[in-house]
Amino acid sequence: MSLKELLRNRLMEAAAVKTAAARDEGGLDALEESAKVMTQCIRDGGTIFFCGNGGSSTDAEHLSAELLGHFYYDRPSISSVCLASNMAGMSAIANDYGYHDVFARQITAVGRPGDILMGLSTSGNSPNVVAAVERSNEMGLHTIALTGAGGGLLAAVAELVFRAPSTDTPRIQECHMTVGHTLCEIVEAQIHPR
């Protein structure tokens, strides 16, 4: 296979996953409700928290930055925190309590009822993301999960779940970014209309 053929195949695979997601009414319903909950959270003075590991960690940070800065246009900042960005806190918690608690312990300190935790996990089985969602549920936060096709343990514990219709990690993450960007676009337009 030539390099050009490989590039074409990967682009076609990515497009196929997003097309399948666009045809999944249940997934679209979960995303629509997520947009409504996120918008209401910000209107009520809350914060949207994000977490994930590895590539999903940087995707979580990226989405948080879209809200803190701006997405399509200049406007006031929207309250958002990526829990994976606090490296000193994460390493201290991992060292003293175990990596399983790196997000749950943070959300215990900073989360408030009505806030949102969005957990990203391609497998849906990241123990620290699952633990953070469970803790958030106990505290009265809304919980949103972005997972792969299987949903994993997150699908059983999160309030709203979007399953990217793939089992291939890169394709799942690309789909997560598309829906994450769209959620940021909606929240921005609802909170600070042009």
C-alpha positions in Angstrom: 0.0 0.0 0.0 1.4 3.4 -1.0 1.6 6.3 1.5 -1.1 8.1 -0.4 -3.4 5.0 -0.2 -2.8 4.8 3.5 -3.7 8.5 4.0 -6.8 8.1 1.8 -7.9 5.0 3.8 -7.5 6.7 7.2 -9.4 9.7 6.0 -12.2 7.5 4.7 -12.2 5.5 8.0 -12.5 8.7 10.0 -15.3 10.0 7.8 -17.2 6.7 8.1 -17.1 6.8 11.9 -18.4 10.4 11.9 -21.1 9.5 9.4 -22.2 6.6 11.5 -22.3 8.8 14.5 -24.4 11.4 12.6 -27.0 8.6 11.9 -27.2 7.3 15.5 -30.3 8.9 16.9 -29.6 7.7 20.5 -26.1 9.2 20.4 -27.4 12.5 19.0 -30.1 12.6 21.7 -27.3 12.2 24.4 -25.3 15.0 22.8 -28.3 17.3 22.5 -29.1 16.7 26.2 -25.4 17.2 27.1 -25.4 20.6 25.3 -28.5 21.6 27.2 -27.1 20.5 30.6 -23.8 22.2 29.9 -25.5 25.5 28.9 -27.7 25.4 32.1 -24.6 24.7 34.2 -22.9 27.8 33.0 -26.0 29.9 33.2 -26.3 28.8 36.9 -22.7 29.9 37.6 -21.2 26.4 37.5 -18.1 24.9 36.1 -17.6 22.2 33.4 -14.8 19.8 34.4 -13.0 17.4 32.0 -10.8 14.4 32.6 -9.1 11.6 30.6 -5.9 9.8 30.2 -3.2 9.9 27.5 -4.7 11.2 24.2 -8.0 11.6 25.9 -6.3 13.8 28.5 -5.1 16.2 25.8 -8.5 16.1 24.2 -10.0 17.0 27.5 -7.5 19.8 27.9 -8.3 21.0 24.4 -12.0 21.2 25.0 -11.6 23.0 28.3 -9.4 25.5 26.5 -12.1 26.1 23.9 -14.4 27.3 26.6 -11.8 29.2 28.6 -10.6 31.1 25.6 -13.0 31.3 22.7 -14.2 29.0 20.0 -15.6 30.9 17.0 -15.5 34.4 18.3 -14.3 36.7 21.0 -16.5 36.6 24.2 -16.2 36.4 28.0 -14.5 33.2 29.3 -16.6 30.2 30.2 -15.8 28.4 33.5 -14.0 25.2 32.7 -11.2 23.1 34.2 -9.3 20.1 32.9 -8.4 17.9 35.9 -5.6 16.3 34.0 -3.8 19.7 33.7 -2.9 19.9 37.4 0.4 17.8 37.2 1.5 18.6 40.7 -1.8 17.6 42.1 -2.1 14.5 40.0 1.4 13.3 40.9 0.9 14.0 44.6 -2.5 12.2 44.6 -1.1 9.3 42.6 1.9 9.0 44.9 -0.1 9.2 48.2 -3.4 7.5 47.3 -2.9 5.8 43.9 -3.5 6.7 40.3 -7.1 5.4 40.6 -8.0 8.5 42.7 -6.2 11.3 40.7 -9.5 12.8 39.3 -12.0 11.7 42.0 -9.9 13.4 44.8 -9.7 16.6 42.8 -13.4 16.7 42.0 -14.2 16.1 45.7 -12.4 19.4 46.5 -13.6 21.6 43.6 -16.8 20.2 42.3 -20.2 21.5 43.4 -23.7 20.3 42.8 -24.9 21.4 39.4 -21.4 21.4 37.9 -20.5 18.9 35.2 -17.8 16.3 34.8 -17.1 15.1 31.3 -15.0 12.0 31.2 -13.3 10.9 28.0 -12.2 7.2 27.7 -12.0 5.3 24.4 -12.5 2.0 26.2 -14.9 3.4 28.8 -13.0 1.4 31.3 -10.4 3.8 32.7 -10.6 3.2 36.4 -9.7 6.8 37.4 -12.3 8.3 35.0 -14.9 5.8 36.2 -14.1 6.7 39.9 -14.4 10.4 39.1 -17.8 10.0 37.5 -19.0 7.9 40.4 -17.8 10.5 42.9 -19.4 13.3 40.9 -22.7 11.4 40.8 -22.5 11.1 44.6 -21.9 14.8 44.9 -24.7 15.9 42.7 -22.7 16.9 39.6 -24.0 16.0 36.1 -21.9 13.4 34.4 -21.2 13.0 30.7 -19.1 10.3 29.2 -17.5 10.1 25.7 -16.5 6.5 25.0 -16.0 4.1 22.2 -18.6 1.7 20.8 -18.6 -0.6 23.8 -19.2 2.1 26.3 -17.4 0.1 29.0 -18.0 0.8 32.7 -18.6 4.5 32.1 -21.7 3.7 30.2 -23.2 2.1 33.3 -22.3 5.1 35.6 -22.5 8.3 33.6 -25.8 10.2 33.3 -25.3 10.9 29.6 -23.2 8.7 27.3 -22.0 9.2 23.7 -20.4 6.1 22.2 -18.3 6.9 19.1 -19.2 4.0 16.8 -15.7 2.5 16.5 -13.3 0.2 18.4 -10.2 1.9 16.9 -8.7 4.3 19.4 -7.6 7.0 16.9 -10.9 7.0 15.2 -12.8 7.2 18.5 -10.6 10.2 19.6 -11.2 12.0 16.3 -14.9 11.5 16.7 -14.8 12.8 20.3 -13.1 15.9 19.2 -15.7 16.6 16.5 -18.6 16.2 19.0 -16.7 18.0 21.7 -16.0 20.9 19.4 -19.7 21.0 18.5 -20.7 21.0 22.1 -18.3 24.0 22.7 -19.8 25.8 19.7 -23.4 25.3 21.1 -22.5 26.4 24.6 -20.6 29.5 23.4 -23.6 30.5 21.2 -26.1 29.9 23.9 -24.2 31.7 26.7 -22.7 34.6 24.7 -24.8 35.0 21.5 -23.2 37.3 18.9 
